[in-house]
Amino acid sequence: MKSRSQITSHDIAKVAKVSQATVSRVLRGAENVSDEVRIRVVEAARALNYSPNALARAMRTSRIGVIGVVVARLSNPLYTEILRAVNEVAADSGLRIVLWDTEGAGEVAAIDAIRQSLVDGVIFAAATHTSPVLKEAIASGAPVVLINRTVDSVECDQVSSDNFAGGAKVADYFIQHMRRRIAFVSGVREASTIREREAGFLDVLAREGLSVDSSLLRRVPFTHEGGRMAMRSLLELSDAPDAVFCANDLLALGALDAAFEMRCPVPDKCWIVGFDDVEMASWSTLSLTTVRQPVRTLVEDGIRLLLDRLDNPAREAEQIVHPVDLMIRGSTGRKPYVHESRRQL
C-alpha cells in the first residue's frame, strides 16, 4: 500500500472516477468544478489519506459559514463572556458557531469535525502548546486564530491582552500603597496568560527588592474552590499576607469568600486583586479590584483575522496585543493607582 507521500492525483482520479485534470482543479481550489464532483474528489482523497493540507484547501473553496470555537472550563465566567461576544460578532458577520469545551467529549468532537472539514476555521480561546485539538487543526491546514492565550511555537494569527503589563500594574499598585507581605495564588504555568501575568508581577516586585515568599505562594486548580482553599490556608498563617494577587477572577472570587468565612476584613486587613474583570467582579457585593481584558475587542479582532485568512490563506500571520486597565474597587479600599510614567512627571 502506498504511503501518504506516494499518493498522486492520478490515484485520486481513479478512485473518484474523474480525470486527473479535474482532480488538479479541485486541489488547486479552482471554482469551475461542480459541488458533486468536488465532493467525490475530496472523499477519494480522504480515503487514500492524501496530504491533509491540500485536502483542506479543496474543502474550503466553498465556505459553509460555520466556525468552530474551542474553550476550556465553562465554569470560568471569562469563557462565558468570550462566547457571548463570539456569538454577537459572528452573527453580525453572518456566521454560525460550533462550540467545543475541551474538557470531556468536546475535544474528541472538535478533532472529528476538523478532520471532516465541517467548519471553515477554528478560534481557540484556551490553547496551549500541548492541545491535541490545536495540533490537529494546524496539521489539517485549517485556518486557525488564537485569542486570549497564545502559543509561541505555532505559526498562526494570535490576539491577546498584555498580560505581562497587567501583572506588573498589580505589583506596582501594591508597592505604591506599602503592601509588603504579598501573596500570589495561581496554578500550573502551562497557559501563556498565567506565565505572563506571573512574570510581570514578579519582575516589578524584584525591581523594588521584594519577592513572594515561598510560604505565600499557592498553586491550585483554576476554580472558585481552589481560590477559596488557597486563601484559607494563607489566612491561617501566623503572619498572614496584607495583599493577595490571584491569577484570574475565579480564584479571586473564591479568595473573597474565604476571607468572609474567616472574618478577615477586606480591604482593612488584606487586599485581594484578580485578573480578567468578569461581569460579577463589578457587582457591589463583591467589588473586586481586577485587571480588565478587552474581551469584545479580542473577539472582534479574532473573527476579522479568521475571515481575512479565508480570503487570503497565504498572508503572513499577525500577532496583536491589546493594553489592559486596572479597575479599582472595594477589595482594595478604592485606593487610587498612579501609573509609573505619570509619577515621574
C-alpha positions in Angstrom: 0.0 0.0 0.0 1.3 3.5 -0.9 2.3 5.9 1.8 0.7 9.4 2.0 3.7 10.9 0.2 3.3 8.4 -2.6 -0.3 9.2 -3.4 -0.8 11.2 -6.6 -3.6 13.0 -8.3 -3.8 10.0 -10.7 -4.6 7.7 -7.8 -7.4 10.1 -6.6 -8.8 10.4 -10.2 -9.0 6.6 -10.5 -11.0 6.3 -7.2 -13.2 9.3 -7.9 -13.7 8.2 -11.5 -12.8 11.6 -12.9 -9.9 12.9 -15.0 -6.6 13.8 -13.5 -7.1 17.4 -14.7 -10.3 17.6 -12.7 -8.5 16.4 -9.6 -5.9 19.1 -10.1 -8.5 21.8 -10.4 -10.2 20.6 -7.2 -6.9 20.5 -5.2 -5.9 24.0 -6.5 -9.2 25.3 -5.3 -10.5 26.3 -8.8 -14.1 27.3 -8.9 -15.1 25.8 -12.2 -15.9 22.4 -10.6 -19.4 21.3 -9.6 -20.1 20.6 -5.9 -20.9 17.0 -6.7 -17.6 16.4 -8.4 -15.7 18.3 -5.7 -17.2 16.1 -3.0 -16.3 12.9 -4.9 -12.7 14.1 -5.3 -12.4 15.1 -1.6 -13.9 11.9 -0.4 -11.5 9.9 -2.6 -8.5 11.9 -1.3 -9.5 11.3 2.3 -10.0 7.6 1.7 -6.4 7.5 0.3 -5.1 9.5 3.2 -3.9 12.2 0.8 -2.0 15.3 2.1 -4.2 17.0 4.7 -3.1 20.5 3.7 -4.1 20.0 0.1 -7.3 18.3 1.1 -8.1 21.2 3.4 -7.7 23.7 0.6 -10.0 21.7 -1.6 -12.7 21.6 1.0 -12.5 25.3 1.9 -13.1 26.7 -1.6 -16.8 26.5 -0.8 -17.4 28.1 2.6 -20.2 26.8 4.8 -20.5 29.8 7.1 -19.6 27.9 10.3 -16.6 28.5 12.6 -15.5 26.3 15.5 -14.8 27.9 18.9 -12.7 25.9 21.4 -12.8 26.9 25.1 -11.9 25.2 28.4 -13.6 25.2 31.8 -17.0 26.8 31.0 -17.3 27.1 34.8 -14.9 30.1 34.4 -17.1 33.1 33.7 -14.4 34.5 31.5 -15.2 31.9 28.8 -19.0 32.6 29.0 -18.2 36.2 28.3 -15.9 35.3 25.4 -18.7 33.1 24.0 -21.3 35.8 24.3 -19.0 38.2 22.4 -18.3 35.5 19.8 -22.0 34.9 19.2 -22.7 38.5 18.7 -19.8 39.3 16.5 -20.2 36.1 14.4 -23.9 36.9 13.9 -23.0 40.3 12.7 -20.7 38.7 10.2 -23.3 36.2 9.0 -21.6 33.2 10.7 -22.7 30.4 12.9 -20.6 28.8 15.5 -20.0 25.4 16.9 -18.7 25.3 20.5 -16.3 22.7 21.9 -15.3 22.5 25.5 -12.1 20.6 25.6 -13.0 19.0 28.9 -14.7 15.7 28.4 -16.0 14.6 25.0 -15.7 18.1 23.5 -12.1 17.5 22.5 -12.9 14.3 20.5 -15.8 16.1 18.8 -13.6 19.0 17.8 -10.9 16.8 16.3 -13.5 14.8 14.3 -15.2 18.0 13.0 -11.8 19.5 11.9 -10.8 16.2 10.2 -14.1 16.2 8.3 -13.8 19.9 7.4 -17.2 20.7 8.9 -16.1 24.2 9.8 -14.5 27.0 7.8 -11.9 27.7 10.5 -11.3 27.5 14.3 -10.9 30.1 17.0 -9.1 28.9 20.1 -9.8 30.8 23.3 -7.8 28.5 25.6 -5.0 27.0 23.6 -1.7 25.5 25.0 1.2 24.0 23.2 0.1 20.5 24.3 -3.5 20.9 23.0 -4.4 17.9 20.7 -7.2 19.9 19.1 -4.8 22.7 18.1 -2.3 20.2 16.7 -5.0 18.5 14.6 -6.2 21.9 13.3 -2.7 23.0 12.3 -1.9 19.6 10.7 -5.1 19.7 8.7 -4.3 23.2 7.3 -7.5 24.7 8.8 -7.5 28.5 9.3 -6.7 29.0 13.0 -6.8 32.1 15.2 -5.8 32.1 18.9 -7.4 34.6 21.2 -6.8 35.2 24.9 -4.0 32.6 25.1 -1.0 32.4 22.7 1.4 29.7 21.7 4.8 30.8 20.6 5.6 27.6 18.7 2.6 27.9 16.4 2.6 30.0 13.2 -0.9 31.5 13.1 -2.9 34.6 13.8 -2.9 35.4 17.6 -4.8 38.1 19.6 -4.1 38.6 23.3 -4.1 41.1 26.1 -0.9 42.5 27.6 -0.8 40.0 30.5 2.8 40.9 31.5 1.8 44.6 31.8 -1.3 43.6 33.8 0.7 41.6 36.3 3.2 44.5 36.6 0.4 47.0 37.3 -0.8 44.9 40.2 2.7 44.7 41.7 3.2 48.5 41.2 -0.2 49.2 42.8 0.7 47.1 45.9 4.1 48.8 46.2 2.5 52.3 45.9 0.3 51.5 48.9 3.0 50.0 51.1 1.8 46.4 50.8 4.8 44.2 51.8 3.5 40.8 52.9 2.4 39.9 49.4 0.9 36.5 48.4 0.3 35.1 44.9 -2.5 32.5 44.1 -2.1 30.8 40.7 -2.0 27.4 39.1 0.1 25.4 36.6 2.0 27.6 34.2 1.0 25.8 31.0 -1.2 28.7 29.8 0.6 31.7 28.4 -1.8 34.0 30.3 -0.6 32.7 33.6 3.1 32.7 32.8 3.0 36.3 31.6 0.9 37.6 34.5 3.2 35.9 36.9 6.3 37.2 35.1 5.1 40.8 35.1 4.1 40.7 38.7 7.3 39.2 40.0 9.5 41.4 37.8 8.2 44.6 39.3 8.5 43.2 42.8 12.1 42.2 42.2 13.0 45.7 40.9 11.8 47.0 44.2 13.8 44.4 46.2 10.7 42.5 47.0 9.5 38.9 46.3 6.7 36.5 47.1 7.9 34.3 50.0 7.5 30.6 49.3 5.1 30.3 52.2 2.8 32.8 50.4 2.7 31.1 47.0 -0.2 28.8 46.3 -0.7 26.8 43.1 -4.2 25.3 42.9 -6.8 24.3 40.3 -8.3 27.3 38.5 -11.6 27.1 40.3 -13.6 29.0 42.8 -12.9 26.3 45.4 -9.2 26.4 44.5 -9.1 30.1 45.3 -11.1 29.6 48.5 -8.9 26.9 49.9 -5.7 28.8 49.0 -6.9 31.9 50.8 -8.0 29.9 53.8 -4.5 28.4 54.1 -2.9 31.9 53.8 -5.1 33.4 56.5 -4.3 30.5 58.8 -0.6 31.6 58.8 0.7 33.3 61.9 1.9 36.1 59.7 -0.9 36.3 57.1 -0.5 38.4 53.9 -1.6 42.0 53.6 -2.2 41.7 49.9 -3.1 38.8 47.6 -2.9 38.7 43.8 -4.9 36.0 42.2 -4.1 35.0 38.6 -7.7 35.2 37.5 -11.0 36.4 38.8 -12.4 33.0 39.5 -9.6 32.4 42.0 -10.1 35.9 43.4 -13.8 35.4 44.0 -13.0 32.2 45.9 -10.5 34.1 47.9 -13.1 36.7 48.8 -15.4 34.0 50.0 -12.7 32.5 52.2 -11.9 35.9 53.7 -15.6 36.4 54.5 -15.8 32.9 56.1 -12.8 33.5 58.3 -13.9 37.0 59.3 -10.9 38.7 57.7 -12.0 42.2 56.8 -11.3 43.1 53.2 -9.7 45.6 52.5 -8.9 46.7 56.0 -6.7 43.7 56.9 -6.0 42.3 53.4 -6.3 43.4 49.8 -7.4 41.0 47.1 -6.9 41.6 43.4 -7.9 39.4 40.4 -7.4 39.4 36.6 -9.9 39.4 33.7 -12.7 41.7 35.0 -15.6 39.3 34.6 -19.0 40.8 34.9 -19.6 39.8 38.5 -16.3 41.4 39.7 -18.1 44.8 39.4 -21.1 43.7 41.5 -21.4 45.9 44.5 -21.5 42.9 46.9 -18.1 41.7 45.5 -16.5 44.9 44.2 -13.3 43.1 43.2 -10.3 45.2 42.1 -9.0 43.4 39.0 -7.2 43.8 35.6 -9.6 44.3 32.7 -9.1 42.4 29.5 -10.9 43.9 26.4 -12.8 40.7 25.7 -15.0 42.2 22.9 -12.0 43.6 21.1 -10.1 40.3 21.3 -13.1 38.6 19.7 -13.7 41.2 17.0 -10.0 41.0 16.0 -10.1 37.2 16.1 -13.0 36.9 13.8 -11.7 39.6 11.5 -8.4 37.8 11.2 -10.1 34.4 10.5 -12.2 35.9 7.7 -9.0 37.6 6.3 -7.3 34.2 6.4 -10.1 32.6 4.5 -9.8 35.3 1.8 -6.0 35.2 1.7 -4.6 31.9 3.0 -1.0 32.9 2.1 -0.8 36.2 4.0 1.7 36.5 6.9 0.4 35.6 10.4 -0.4 38.6 12.7 0.1 39.0 16.4 -2.0 41.6 18.2 -1.6 42.6 21.8 -4.1 44.9 23.5 -3.5 47.1 26.5 -5.2 46.3 29.9 -6.6 48.5 32.6 -6.5 48.2 36.4 -10.1 48.5 37.7 -10.0 49.9 41.3 -12.9 48.7 43.5 -13.7 47.9 47.1 -11.4 44.9 47.6 -8.5 47.4 47.8 -10.4 50.2 49.5 -10.7 52.1 46.2 -7.2 53.4 46.7 -6.1 55.2 43.6 -3.5 53.8 41.2 -0.9 56.2 39.7 0.8 54.8 36.6 4.6 54.8 36.9 5.1 57.1 33.9 2.8 59.7 35.5 4.6 59.6 38.8 7.8 60.5 37.0 6.4 63.8 35.6 
